[in-house]
Each structure stands twice: as structure tokens, then as C-alpha cells.
Amino acid sequence: MGMRTGLRSLGWVVTAAAAPALAAAVALAAGWAGATGWLGGGWLRDAWVALLGLFVPLSGLALHTHTHTQAERRGAALAVLAGLPAAAGVFIALMGVDDLVLRERGVEVTCVVREVTSRVETDSAFAPEGQRVTHTTQYDHRLDCPPGAPAQLTREQKIAEAGEELRLVYDPRGRVESERASDLHAWGLRTALLITVGLSALLGVAGALTKDR
């Protein structure tokens, strides 16, 4: 009986430590599959990425946290707290895929900004208080780049003036939007991911170790 209880407790510890990393890995894999074309294109790809990259790992985390808290007493609060950085890790993993792809296979080039034009996009949505209209200014930067690089970059703010040079990283497969070389945060995202997953694992393990005490 004692050995069975010990093995069960060990299982809780291992699960608590592995669940956050597994959830983040699932999100990262789904995002990477979308960026490489394995999940198709257009709205179908976005639907698959949302399902496999967000819904599945977050549902798994919610189920794990619920089961964890139901099975223990003193460690319940720690198990719930562990779910918060774990969920943050899932979002970081999924949202950081584009930067990771550009770091992996992106091509860095120097472009010259030929022209910058602005336009206003209007978006409307229904809210409890009525229809809400938002106006967003978009800046289209027309570029003169080496062959294969994009001819235009659109942002919500002006990132360069006409005549200036712009260091750009683009995806030769065209799956990921181009970024300024200085805007890539792949290493920072990896650090944030490791911190959130590690914190979640520590809280989860602490909750599992205090189980039934």
C-alpha cells in the first residue's frame, strides 16, 4: 500500500513538471506546422492553428489543473497558480513562432525605402452599448529590395523615411510576414518561454509534494 501511494505521488510530481512543457510544445508545434504549410493555407490554416495551438493545450492544462486540485488538499492553491504561467507559456510559444521561423530560415537583406504612404482602415463591431467603430492608420512602405524580398511592408507606424535603408528579414517561402532585423525577439521569446514553463513546473511540483499533508 505504501509503495502504491509513493508511486502515485511520484506520478503527480512527474505530471506536474511535464504538463506545462508539453502544452507549450504542442502550441509551438501547431504554430510551426502552420508557418511551414503543413496545415494548409488561409482561414483553414488559421482554424487548425487555433484548435491545435490554443484550444487543445489550454484544455489539457485546464483538465490537468482541475484533476490536480481535486486530488489534493494543501497543494490545491499551488496547482491553480501553476496553471497561470503555464497558460502564458502556451501563448508565448504560439505567438513567437513567426520570429523563430525567421531566425531559422529567414534571409536578411538591405532595402531602400522609396515611398511611405498612409491610409486609414475602418473596422466596426457590435458591443453591448451599440456599434463600435475604430479607425487604424496603416503605413505602407514601398521598398527597393534584392530579388525575392518583399516590395512593400505595412505597419501601424512609420518605421523609416523615404530614402533611408532598412534591414529586413523575410521568409523565402512567403509563409511568415517580413520583419525588421532589429525587431526579431526570438531569443527573448525563448527566455520568456523557459521562465514561464519553469515557474509553472516548480509551482506544480510544490503542489504535488504537499499533496495530502
C-alpha positions as CSV (number, residue, x, y, z in Angstrom):
1,M,0.0,0.0,0.0
2,G,2.8,2.4,0.9
3,M,4.7,1.6,-2.3
4,R,1.5,2.2,-4.4
5,T,1.0,5.6,-2.6
6,G,4.6,6.5,-3.2
7,L,4.3,5.7,-6.9
8,R,1.1,7.7,-7.2
9,S,2.8,10.7,-5.6
10,L,5.8,10.3,-7.9
11,G,3.4,10.2,-10.8
12,W,1.8,13.5,-9.7
13,V,5.2,15.1,-9.4
14,V,6.3,14.0,-12.9
15,T,3.0,15.1,-14.4
16,A,3.1,18.5,-12.7
17,A,6.6,19.1,-14.0
18,A,5.9,17.8,-17.5
19,A,2.5,19.2,-18.3
20,P,3.5,22.9,-18.8
21,A,6.3,22.0,-21.2
22,L,4.1,19.5,-23.1
23,A,1.4,22.2,-23.5
24,A,3.9,24.7,-24.8
25,A,5.4,22.2,-27.1
26,V,2.0,21.4,-28.6
27,A,1.4,25.1,-29.2
28,L,4.8,25.6,-30.7
29,A,4.4,22.5,-33.0
30,A,1.0,23.7,-34.2
31,G,2.3,27.2,-34.9
32,W,5.3,25.8,-36.7
33,A,3.1,23.5,-38.8
34,G,1.0,26.5,-39.8
35,A,4.1,28.5,-40.8
36,T,5.6,25.7,-42.9
37,G,2.3,25.0,-44.7
38,W,1.6,21.6,-43.2
39,L,-1.9,22.8,-42.2
40,G,-2.9,24.3,-45.5
41,G,-3.4,28.0,-46.1
42,G,-5.8,30.8,-45.5
43,W,-8.7,30.5,-43.0
44,L,-8.3,26.7,-42.8
45,R,-4.7,27.0,-41.5
46,D,-5.7,29.7,-39.0
47,A,-8.5,27.4,-37.8
48,W,-6.2,24.4,-37.3
49,V,-3.6,26.6,-35.5
50,A,-6.2,28.0,-33.2
51,L,-7.6,24.5,-32.5
52,L,-4.2,22.7,-32.1
53,G,-2.2,25.6,-30.8
54,L,-4.5,27.1,-28.3
55,F,-7.7,25.1,-27.6
56,V,-6.0,21.7,-27.2
57,P,-3.1,22.7,-25.0
58,L,-5.2,25.1,-22.9
59,S,-7.9,22.5,-22.4
60,G,-5.3,19.9,-21.4
61,L,-3.9,22.3,-18.9
62,A,-7.3,23.1,-17.5
63,L,-8.1,19.4,-17.2
64,H,-4.8,18.7,-15.5
65,T,-5.2,21.6,-13.1
66,H,-8.7,20.6,-12.2
67,T,-7.7,16.9,-11.6
68,H,-4.7,18.0,-9.6
69,T,-6.8,20.3,-7.3
70,Q,-9.4,17.6,-6.9
71,A,-6.9,15.0,-5.8
72,E,-5.1,17.1,-3.2
73,R,-5.8,19.4,-0.3
74,R,-2.9,21.7,0.8
75,G,-1.3,21.8,-2.7
76,A,-4.5,22.9,-4.4
77,A,-3.7,26.6,-4.4
78,L,-0.2,26.0,-5.9
79,A,-1.7,23.8,-8.6
80,V,-4.1,26.6,-9.6
81,L,-1.3,29.2,-9.6
82,A,0.8,26.8,-11.7
83,G,-1.8,27.0,-14.5
84,L,-1.4,30.7,-15.0
85,P,2.3,30.8,-16.1
86,A,1.6,27.6,-18.0
87,A,-1.1,29.2,-20.0
88,A,1.2,32.2,-20.6
89,G,3.8,29.8,-21.9
90,V,1.3,28.4,-24.4
91,F,0.5,31.9,-25.7
92,I,4.2,32.9,-25.9
93,A,5.1,29.7,-27.7
94,L,2.3,30.2,-30.3
95,M,2.7,33.9,-30.8
96,G,6.5,33.7,-31.1
97,V,6.6,31.1,-33.9
98,D,6.9,33.7,-36.7
99,D,10.1,35.2,-35.1
100,L,11.5,31.7,-34.6
101,V,10.8,30.8,-38.2
102,L,12.5,34.0,-39.4
103,R,15.5,33.2,-37.2
104,E,15.6,29.6,-38.6
105,R,15.2,30.2,-42.4
106,G,14.8,34.0,-42.9
107,V,17.0,35.9,-45.3
108,E,18.4,39.3,-44.2
109,V,18.7,41.9,-46.9
110,T,19.2,45.7,-47.1
111,C,16.4,47.6,-48.8
112,V,15.8,51.2,-49.6
113,V,12.5,52.9,-48.7
114,R,11.3,54.5,-51.9
115,E,8.0,55.9,-50.6
116,V,5.8,55.9,-47.5
117,T,2.1,56.4,-47.7
118,S,-0.6,56.3,-45.1
119,R,-4.2,55.1,-45.2
120,V,-7.0,54.8,-42.6
121,E,-8.8,51.4,-42.2
122,T,-12.2,51.4,-40.5
123,D,-13.5,48.5,-38.6
124,S,-16.9,48.1,-36.9
125,A,-18.0,45.7,-34.3
126,F,-21.2,45.4,-32.2
127,A,-20.9,45.9,-28.4
128,P,-23.5,45.9,-25.6
129,E,-23.6,49.7,-25.8
130,G,-24.0,49.7,-29.6
131,Q,-21.9,49.6,-32.7
132,R,-18.2,50.4,-32.1
133,V,-16.2,51.9,-34.9
134,T,-12.4,52.0,-34.8
135,H,-10.0,53.8,-37.2
136,T,-6.5,52.5,-37.6
137,T,-3.8,54.2,-39.6
138,Q,-1.7,51.9,-41.7
139,Y,1.7,53.0,-43.2
140,D,2.7,51.3,-46.5
141,H,6.5,51.4,-47.1
142,R,7.3,50.8,-50.7
143,L,10.7,49.1,-50.9
144,D,13.5,48.6,-53.3
145,C,15.0,45.2,-52.3
146,P,17.1,42.5,-53.8
147,P,15.2,39.9,-55.9
148,G,13.0,37.6,-53.8
149,A,12.4,40.1,-51.0
150,P,9.1,41.8,-50.5
151,A,8.3,45.0,-52.3
152,Q,6.2,46.5,-49.5
153,L,6.0,46.5,-45.8
154,T,2.9,47.7,-43.9
155,R,2.9,48.7,-40.3
156,E,0.7,50.7,-37.9
157,Q,3.5,53.2,-37.5
158,K,6.1,54.7,-39.8
159,I,9.3,52.7,-39.4
160,A,11.5,54.6,-41.9
161,E,11.5,57.6,-44.1
162,A,11.8,57.7,-47.8
163,G,15.4,57.4,-48.9
164,E,16.5,55.5,-45.8
165,E,17.9,52.0,-45.7
166,L,16.0,49.2,-43.9
167,R,17.5,45.9,-42.8
168,L,14.8,43.4,-43.4
169,V,14.4,39.7,-42.7
170,Y,12.0,37.8,-45.0
171,D,10.8,34.3,-45.4
172,P,11.8,32.9,-48.8
173,R,8.7,30.6,-48.7
174,G,6.4,33.5,-48.1
175,R,4.6,31.9,-45.1
176,V,5.7,34.4,-42.5
177,E,5.5,38.2,-42.6
178,S,8.7,40.0,-43.0
179,E,10.2,41.9,-40.1
180,R,12.9,44.5,-39.4
181,A,16.1,42.7,-38.3
182,S,16.1,44.8,-35.1
183,D,12.5,43.7,-34.3
184,L,13.2,40.0,-34.1
185,H,12.8,38.8,-30.5
186,A,13.4,35.1,-30.9
187,W,15.9,34.7,-28.1
188,G,13.9,36.9,-25.8
189,L,10.8,34.8,-26.5
190,R,12.7,31.7,-25.8
191,T,13.9,33.1,-22.4
192,A,10.3,34.2,-21.5
193,L,9.0,30.7,-22.5
194,L,11.6,29.0,-20.4
195,I,10.8,31.2,-17.4
196,T,7.0,30.7,-17.6
197,V,7.2,27.0,-18.1
198,G,9.9,26.6,-15.4
199,L,7.8,28.6,-12.9
200,S,4.7,26.6,-13.7
201,A,6.6,23.4,-13.3
202,L,8.1,24.5,-9.9
203,L,4.6,25.5,-8.6
204,G,3.1,22.3,-9.8
205,V,5.8,20.1,-8.3
206,A,5.5,22.1,-5.0
207,G,1.7,21.4,-5.0
208,A,2.2,17.7,-5.8
209,L,4.8,17.4,-3.0
210,T,2.4,18.9,-0.4
211,K,-0.5,16.7,-1.5
212,D,-2.5,15.2,1.4
213,R,-0.1,16.6,4.0
